[in-house]
Amino acid sequence: MKITRLTTYIVPPRWLFLRIETDAGIVGWGEPIVEGRAHTVAAAVEELSDYLVGKDPRHIEDLWSVMYRGGFYRGGPVLMSAIAGIDQALWDIKGKDLGQPVHQLLGGPVRDRIRVYSWIGGDRPADTARQARDAVARGFTAVKMNATEELQYVDTYDKVEQVIANVQAIREAVGPHVGIGLDFHGRVHKPMAKVLMRELAPFKLMFIEEPVLSDHLEALPELAAISPAPIALGERLYTRYDFKRVLQMGGVDIIQPDPSHSGGITETRKIAAMAEAYDVALALHCPLGPIALAANLQLDAVCHNAFIQEQSLGIHYNAGNDLLDYVHDRSVFAYNDGFVTIPGGPGLGISVNEEYVAERAAVGHRWRNPIWRHADGSVAEW
């Protein structure tokens, strides 16, 4: 079997899909995307195609090494996301060729479903208590929200009080046993993270995500000592070498690699195994489309330390199209009692609606991160 063509599709709301064709008639799908840089990643996929066309798609480990080690410059969001989507599509092809889901090719499942959480509140957290109640009414047992709007390095206490009020309202709305993940989103610098984490201690949070940017790993042990909540991060890390430093530094309880950014199924499986050796949990990052979610779930099936899965159904970014619009069988992601079932079909386990993908690719998108500014005019972290 040989790879004959790679085709990318920029589709609403902010996604990039990849179709890999073979001379055997088997097609694989992947989702290589850096949110806000879709065209850049599509260009990287096109460049990497020079290494792939004419090669056997079943030689995944070797092709991964060629794409990663064949370039003098390595790592980073664009290259690793391009590799990630290609890798997902190669696993999809291999599973379809053998008539097996990817998780069977990775050793077989350790679970048949995984807990999921629902996003609430949007970019600027608002109406979070009502949305949390609605999520619980739909069967979710955990929710996640952005903790705060933009914060200066040292900011006023009224903003701290607003965060506390939001979290308290959610806790009162859903009771003591629903998980609450609070995402600082890299908006919080260490001086304010210390304040917030201390004040949030009574609310029994499921985790605090990105208390500071991953650029500041050295701060994590100090912050971990302040709060009883588990600390999670990793969506802006891309290789096992990035995560090696996180695990060696300590202070992180949950890693969150994104298999559409962290080198695909091949690399993320290795990252998860490294974390398991440090007794660190896995909560894969996935505010993306159906192909990405399918790849995540194949990994959740085989990674013992996976405990919860992010998913984008109804997320505030999904304007115009949502998670299930691009698949033929909307029941393939079977949500029940706060869990989603691992797809059991061949490859990634989903059937992409190719006609609809082509239709929406004609519309495309140019989604960009919003640019926020502080009151003094300086650029704020989004």
FITORBA-310429 format. One record per residue (C-alpha): residue number from 0; residue in one letter; z, x, y. Coordinates in steps of 0.5 Angstrom, whole numbers. Layout:
<nodes>
(node NUM, 'a', (Z, X, Y))
...
</nodes>
This chain:
<nodes>
(node 0, 'm', (0, 0, 0))
(node 1, 'k', (-2, 3, 7))
(node 2, 'i', (0, 0, 14))
(node 3, 't', (-6, -2, 18))
(node 4, 'r', (-4, -5, 24))
(node 5, 'l', (3, -5, 29))
(node 6, 't', (2, -11, 34))
(node 7, 't', (8, -13, 39))
(node 8, 'y', (9, -19, 42))
(node 9, 'i', (13, -20, 49))
(node 10, 'v', (16, -27, 48))
(node 11, 'p', (21, -32, 52))
(node 12, 'p', (26, -32, 54))
(node 13, 'r', (27, -24, 54))
(node 14, 'w', (25, -21, 47))
(node 15, 'l', (20, -17, 44))
(node 16, 'f', (17, -18, 37))
(node 17, 'l', (13, -13, 32))
(node 18, 'r', (9, -15, 27))
(node 19, 'i', (7, -10, 22))
(node 20, 'e', (1, -11, 17))
(node 21, 't', (-1, -8, 11))
(node 22, 'd', (-8, -7, 7))
(node 23, 'a', (-4, -11, 1))
(node 24, 'g', (-4, -17, 6))
(node 25, 'i', (4, -17, 6))
(node 26, 'v', (6, -17, 14))
(node 27, 'g', (13, -15, 16))
(node 28, 'w', (17, -17, 23))
(node 29, 'g', (22, -13, 27))
(node 30, 'e', (25, -14, 34))
(node 31, 'p', (25, -8, 38))
(node 32, 'i', (28, -9, 45))
(node 33, 'v', (32, -6, 50))
(node 34, 'e', (33, -12, 55))
(node 35, 'g', (30, -12, 61))
(node 36, 'r', (25, -6, 59))
(node 37, 'a', (21, -10, 54))
(node 38, 'h', (14, -7, 56))
(node 39, 't', (17, 0, 56))
(node 40, 'v', (19, -1, 49))
(node 41, 'a', (13, -4, 47))
(node 42, 'a', (9, 3, 49))
(node 43, 'a', (14, 7, 45))
(node 44, 'v', (12, 3, 39))
(node 45, 'e', (5, 4, 40))
(node 46, 'e', (6, 11, 41))
(node 47, 'l', (10, 11, 34))
(node 48, 's', (4, 8, 31))
(node 49, 'd', (1, 14, 31))
(node 50, 'y', (6, 17, 25))
(node 51, 'l', (5, 10, 21))
(node 52, 'v', (-2, 7, 21))
(node 53, 'g', (-5, 10, 14))
(node 54, 'k', (2, 11, 11))
(node 55, 'd', (6, 7, 5))
(node 56, 'p', (11, 2, 9))
(node 57, 'r', (16, 3, 3))
(node 58, 'h', (18, 10, 4))
(node 59, 'i', (23, 8, 9))
(node 60, 'e', (27, 13, 10))
(node 61, 'd', (22, 18, 10))
(node 62, 'l', (18, 14, 16))
(node 63, 'w', (25, 14, 19))
(node 64, 's', (26, 21, 19))
(node 65, 'v', (19, 22, 22))
(node 66, 'm', (20, 18, 28))
(node 67, 'y', (26, 21, 29))
(node 68, 'r', (26, 28, 28))
(node 69, 'g', (18, 29, 29))
(node 70, 'g', (20, 28, 37))
(node 71, 'f', (23, 34, 40))
(node 72, 'y', (27, 29, 44))
(node 73, 'r', (31, 24, 41))
(node 74, 'g', (36, 18, 41))
(node 75, 'g', (37, 14, 47))
(node 76, 'p', (36, 6, 48))
(node 77, 'v', (28, 6, 48))
(node 78, 'l', (26, 11, 42))
(node 79, 'm', (32, 8, 38))
(node 80, 's', (30, 1, 39))
(node 81, 'a', (23, 2, 38))
(node 82, 'i', (25, 6, 31))
(node 83, 'a', (30, 0, 30))
(node 84, 'g', (24, -6, 30))
(node 85, 'i', (19, -2, 26))
(node 86, 'd', (25, 0, 21))
(node 87, 'q', (27, -8, 21))
(node 88, 'a', (19, -9, 19))
(node 89, 'l', (19, -4, 14))
(node 90, 'w', (25, -7, 10))
(node 91, 'd', (22, -14, 11))
(node 92, 'i', (15, -11, 8))
(node 93, 'k', (19, -8, 2))
(node 94, 'g', (23, -14, 1))
(node 95, 'k', (17, -19, 1))
(node 96, 'd', (13, -14, -4))
(node 97, 'l', (19, -14, -9))
(node 98, 'g', (21, -21, -8))
(node 99, 'q', (28, -20, -6))
(node 100, 'p', (32, -20, 0))
(node 101, 'v', (34, -14, 4))
(node 102, 'h', (41, -14, 2))
(node 103, 'q', (39, -14, -6))
(node 104, 'l', (35, -7, -4))
(node 105, 'l', (42, -4, -1))
(node 106, 'g', (46, -5, -7))
(node 107, 'g', (47, -13, -7))
(node 108, 'p', (52, -17, -3))
(node 109, 'v', (59, -17, -2))
(node 110, 'r', (59, -23, 2))
(node 111, 'd', (55, -29, 2))
(node 112, 'r', (57, -32, 9))
(node 113, 'i', (60, -29, 15))
(node 114, 'r', (64, -31, 21))
(node 115, 'v', (60, -32, 28))
(node 116, 'y', (63, -33, 35))
(node 117, 's', (60, -37, 40))
(node 118, 'w', (58, -35, 47))
(node 119, 'i', (62, -39, 53))
(node 120, 'g', (62, -38, 61))
(node 121, 'g', (55, -34, 63))
(node 122, 'd', (55, -28, 67))
(node 123, 'r', (60, -30, 72))
(node 124, 'p', (65, -34, 68))
(node 125, 'a', (66, -41, 70))
(node 126, 'd', (68, -48, 66))
(node 127, 't', (70, -43, 60))
(node 128, 'a', (76, -48, 58))
(node 129, 'r', (71, -54, 57))
(node 130, 'q', (66, -50, 53))
(node 131, 'a', (71, -47, 49))
(node 132, 'r', (73, -54, 47))
(node 133, 'd', (66, -56, 46))
(node 134, 'a', (65, -49, 41))
(node 135, 'v', (71, -51, 37))
(node 136, 'a', (68, -58, 36))
(node 137, 'r', (62, -55, 34))
(node 138, 'g', (65, -52, 28))
(node 139, 'f', (66, -45, 31))
(node 140, 't', (73, -41, 30))
(node 141, 'a', (72, -36, 35))
(node 142, 'v', (69, -35, 42))
(node 143, 'k', (67, -30, 47))
(node 144, 'm', (66, -29, 54))
(node 145, 'n', (65, -24, 60))
(node 146, 'a', (72, -23, 63))
(node 147, 't', (70, -22, 70))
(node 148, 'e', (65, -22, 76))
(node 149, 'e', (64, -15, 79))
(node 150, 'l', (70, -11, 80))
(node 151, 'q', (71, -5, 85))
(node 152, 'y', (74, 2, 82))
(node 153, 'v', (81, -1, 85))
(node 154, 'd', (80, -8, 87))
(node 155, 't', (85, -14, 89))
(node 156, 'y', (90, -18, 85))
(node 157, 'd', (87, -24, 86))
(node 158, 'k', (81, -22, 82))
(node 159, 'v', (86, -20, 76))
(node 160, 'e', (89, -27, 77))
(node 161, 'q', (83, -31, 76))
(node 162, 'v', (81, -27, 69))
(node 163, 'i', (88, -29, 67))
(node 164, 'a', (88, -36, 69))
(node 165, 'n', (81, -37, 65))
(node 166, 'v', (84, -34, 59))
(node 167, 'q', (90, -38, 59))
(node 168, 'a', (86, -44, 60))
(node 169, 'i', (82, -43, 54))
(node 170, 'r', (88, -41, 50))
(node 171, 'e', (91, -48, 52))
(node 172, 'a', (85, -51, 51))
(node 173, 'v', (83, -49, 44))
(node 174, 'g', (90, -47, 41))
(node 175, 'p', (93, -41, 38))
(node 176, 'h', (89, -40, 32))
(node 177, 'v', (82, -39, 35))
(node 178, 'g', (79, -32, 36))
(node 179, 'i', (78, -30, 44))
(node 180, 'g', (74, -24, 45))
(node 181, 'l', (74, -22, 52))
(node 182, 'd', (68, -17, 54))
(node 183, 'f', (69, -13, 60))
(node 184, 'h', (62, -11, 60))
(node 185, 'g', (63, -4, 63))
(node 186, 'r', (64, -8, 70))
(node 187, 'v', (71, -5, 70))
(node 188, 'h', (73, 2, 71))
(node 189, 'k', (79, 5, 68))
(node 190, 'p', (84, 4, 74))
(node 191, 'm', (83, -4, 74))
(node 192, 'a', (82, -4, 66))
(node 193, 'k', (89, -1, 66))
(node 194, 'v', (92, -7, 70))
(node 195, 'l', (88, -12, 66))
(node 196, 'm', (89, -10, 59))
(node 197, 'r', (97, -10, 61))
(node 198, 'e', (97, -17, 64))
(node 199, 'l', (92, -20, 58))
(node 200, 'a', (97, -18, 53))
(node 201, 'p', (101, -25, 52))
(node 202, 'f', (94, -28, 50))
(node 203, 'k', (93, -25, 43))
(node 204, 'l', (86, -24, 44))
(node 205, 'm', (81, -22, 38))
(node 206, 'f', (79, -16, 42))
(node 207, 'i', (77, -13, 48))
(node 208, 'e', (70, -11, 49))
(node 209, 'e', (68, -5, 53))
(node 210, 'p', (74, -4, 57))
(node 211, 'v', (70, 2, 60))
(node 212, 'l', (63, 4, 59))
(node 213, 's', (62, 8, 53))
(node 214, 'd', (61, 14, 58))
(node 215, 'h', (68, 14, 59))
(node 216, 'l', (70, 15, 51))
(node 217, 'e', (76, 20, 53))
(node 218, 'a', (80, 14, 57))
(node 219, 'l', (80, 10, 50))
(node 220, 'p', (86, 13, 47))
(node 221, 'e', (90, 12, 54))
(node 222, 'l', (88, 4, 54))
(node 223, 'a', (89, 3, 47))
(node 224, 'a', (96, 5, 48))
(node 225, 'i', (97, -1, 54))
(node 226, 's', (94, -7, 50))
(node 227, 'p', (96, -10, 43))
(node 228, 'a', (89, -13, 43))
(node 229, 'p', (84, -9, 38))
(node 230, 'i', (78, -5, 43))
(node 231, 'a', (71, -6, 41))
(node 232, 'l', (65, -2, 44))
(node 233, 'g', (58, 0, 41))
(node 234, 'e', (52, -4, 44))
(node 235, 'r', (50, 2, 48))
(node 236, 'l', (50, 7, 43))
(node 237, 'y', (44, 9, 39))
(node 238, 't', (45, 14, 33))
(node 239, 'r', (51, 16, 28))
(node 240, 'y', (52, 22, 32))
(node 241, 'd', (54, 18, 38))
(node 242, 'f', (59, 14, 34))
(node 243, 'k', (61, 20, 31))
(node 244, 'r', (64, 22, 38))
(node 245, 'v', (67, 15, 38))
(node 246, 'l', (71, 15, 31))
(node 247, 'q', (73, 22, 33))
(node 248, 'm', (76, 21, 39))
(node 249, 'g', (80, 15, 37))
(node 250, 'g', (82, 9, 40))
(node 251, 'v', (77, 4, 38))
(node 252, 'd', (78, -1, 33))
(node 253, 'i', (72, -5, 32))
(node 254, 'i', (65, -2, 33))
(node 255, 'q', (59, -6, 35))
(node 256, 'p', (52, -3, 34))
(node 257, 'd', (46, -7, 35))
(node 258, 'p', (41, -6, 29))
(node 259, 's', (35, -7, 35))
(node 260, 'h', (38, -1, 39))
(node 261, 's', (41, 3, 34))
(node 262, 'g', (36, 5, 29))
(node 263, 'g', (35, -1, 25))
(node 264, 'i', (38, -3, 18))
(node 265, 't', (37, 4, 16))
(node 266, 'e', (41, 8, 21))
(node 267, 't', (46, 2, 22))
(node 268, 'r', (48, 2, 15))
(node 269, 'k', (50, 9, 16))
(node 270, 'i', (54, 8, 22))
(node 271, 'a', (58, 2, 19))
(node 272, 'a', (59, 7, 13))
(node 273, 'm', (62, 12, 18))
(node 274, 'a', (66, 7, 21))
(node 275, 'e', (69, 5, 14))
(node 276, 'a', (72, 12, 13))
(node 277, 'y', (76, 11, 19))
(node 278, 'd', (78, 4, 17))
(node 279, 'v', (75, 1, 23))
(node 280, 'a', (72, -6, 23))
(node 281, 'l', (64, -8, 24))
(node 282, 'a', (62, -13, 29))
(node 283, 'l', (54, -12, 30))
(node 284, 'h', (52, -14, 37))
(node 285, 'c', (46, -19, 37))
(node 286, 'p', (45, -23, 43))
(node 287, 'l', (37, -23, 41))
(node 288, 'g', (32, -27, 37))
(node 289, 'p', (32, -30, 30))
(node 290, 'i', (29, -23, 27))
(node 291, 'a', (34, -19, 30))
(node 292, 'l', (39, -24, 27))
(node 293, 'a', (36, -24, 20))
(node 294, 'a', (37, -16, 20))
(node 295, 'n', (44, -17, 22))
(node 296, 'l', (46, -21, 17))
(node 297, 'q', (42, -17, 12))
(node 298, 'l', (47, -12, 14))
(node 299, 'd', (53, -16, 14))
(node 300, 'a', (52, -18, 7))
(node 301, 'v', (53, -11, 5))
(node 302, 'c', (58, -8, 10))
(node 303, 'h', (65, -9, 7))
(node 304, 'n', (68, -8, 14))
(node 305, 'a', (64, -13, 17))
(node 306, 'f', (68, -19, 20))
(node 307, 'i', (64, -23, 25))
(node 308, 'q', (57, -23, 28))
(node 309, 'e', (55, -25, 35))
(node 310, 'q', (49, -30, 35))
(node 311, 's', (45, -32, 41))
(node 312, 'l', (44, -40, 39))
(node 313, 'g', (45, -43, 46))
(node 314, 'i', (47, -37, 50))
(node 315, 'h', (46, -37, 57))
(node 316, 'y', (40, -32, 57))
(node 317, 'n', (36, -37, 53))
(node 318, 'a', (32, -40, 58))
(node 319, 'g', (26, -43, 56))
(node 320, 'n', (26, -41, 49))
(node 321, 'd', (32, -41, 44))
(node 322, 'l', (34, -38, 37))
(node 323, 'l', (31, -42, 32))
(node 324, 'd', (24, -44, 36))
(node 325, 'y', (20, -38, 33))
(node 326, 'v', (22, -40, 25))
(node 327, 'h', (19, -45, 21))
(node 328, 'd', (25, -47, 17))
(node 329, 'r', (31, -48, 23))
(node 330, 's', (36, -49, 17))
(node 331, 'v', (35, -42, 15))
(node 332, 'f', (41, -40, 19))
(node 333, 'a', (46, -45, 16))
(node 334, 'y', (52, -46, 21))
(node 335, 'n', (58, -49, 17))
(node 336, 'd', (66, -48, 19))
(node 337, 'g', (65, -43, 24))
(node 338, 'f', (61, -39, 19))
(node 339, 'v', (53, -37, 18))
(node 340, 't', (50, -36, 11))
(node 341, 'i', (46, -30, 9))
(node 342, 'p', (39, -32, 8))
(node 343, 'g', (37, -31, 1))
(node 344, 'g', (29, -31, 2))
(node 345, 'p', (25, -24, 1))
(node 346, 'g', (25, -19, 6))
(node 347, 'l', (29, -21, 12))
(node 348, 'g', (29, -28, 9))
(node 349, 'i', (26, -32, 15))
(node 350, 's', (19, -34, 16))
(node 351, 'v', (16, -33, 23))
(node 352, 'n', (12, -38, 26))
(node 353, 'e', (6, -33, 28))
(node 354, 'e', (2, -39, 31))
(node 355, 'y', (8, -40, 36))
(node 356, 'v', (9, -33, 37))
(node 357, 'a', (2, -32, 39))
(node 358, 'e', (2, -38, 44))
(node 359, 'r', (9, -36, 47))
(node 360, 'a', (7, -29, 48))
(node 361, 'a', (1, -31, 52))
(node 362, 'v', (7, -33, 57))
(node 363, 'g', (11, -27, 56))
(node 364, 'h', (17, -25, 61))
(node 365, 'r', (19, -20, 66))
(node 366, 'w', (26, -21, 65))
(node 367, 'r', (31, -16, 69))
(node 368, 'n', (38, -15, 69))
(node 369, 'p', (41, -18, 76))
(node 370, 'i', (43, -13, 81))
(node 371, 'w', (50, -14, 84))
(node 372, 'r', (53, -11, 90))
(node 373, 'h', (60, -11, 92))
(node 374, 'a', (63, -13, 99))
(node 375, 'd', (61, -6, 102))
(node 376, 'g', (54, -6, 100))
(node 377, 's', (55, -1, 94))
(node 378, 'v', (51, -3, 87))
(node 379, 'a', (56, -6, 82))
(node 380, 'e', (56, -6, 75))
(node 381, 'w', (53, -12, 71))
</nodes>
